Each structure stands twice: as structure tokens, then as C-alpha cells.
Amino acid sequence: MSALLQRCLTLSCPACGRAAIFDRPFHLKERCDSCGVVFKREAGFFVGAILIAVISTDGMILLAYLASLPWIDAHYQLIITILCGLALLFPLLFFHHSWSIWLSFDHFIEGLAGKAE
């Protein structure tokens, strides 16, 4: 479990941990270069990564809003601007990790398909 978590945080293959899951920014590889496990599976598989990104973004905005409550009367416009900026920037910064979390979760639950024997 700790190895899977480490692979998730380092954006490595959840099955072997020897190769990166992205070959360039915002472009998930089709399969692992090392063990051959398939990252892009059936149509709609990406919905899990989107769900993780949306829930994480909403959570981050909620935490930022709650943290800003003591100052909201005096700086309402600034806080709204910061929250909107956070809503736009956080998903871009979290994109790679949302995919890594989704692939790790899927590997933990049912294993990733397509390993080269």
C-alpha cells in the first residue's frame, strides 16, 4: 500500500513504479514503457480522473472560502477574485495527480489490464 501511494505521488506506473505515466504535460501514455500495463482503457475510463479533479477543486475552494470568512466583510471583491482564480488554476495544477490517483485506485481495486507477460 505504501509503495502504491509513493508511485501515485511521483506520477509513476501504479503496477511497476519504473516508468512515468505521462510522456509530456497533459498527455497520458497509452501504456507503461516498462511493464506494458494499459493506462488508457475503455471509453469513459477518464471520468474517474475528472471526478477526482472536480471533488478536489471543490474541496480546495471550500477550504479557501472557510479560511477567508473572518475577512469577507472588508475584502469581499478580493476574496471572490482569489476564489475564482483558484477555481481556474487548481484543476490545471492538479491534472496529473488526478490521473495518478485514479490509476492507482483502479490498480488497487481490480488491477490494471494489459500486462505484457
Secondary structure, DSSP 8 states (H G I E B T S, - for coil): -HHHHHHHHTTB-TTTSSSBSEEETTEE-SB-TTT--BSS-STTTTHHHHHHHHHHHHHHHHHHHHHHGGGTTTSHHHHHHHHHHHHHHHHHHHHHHHHHHHHHHHHHHH--S----
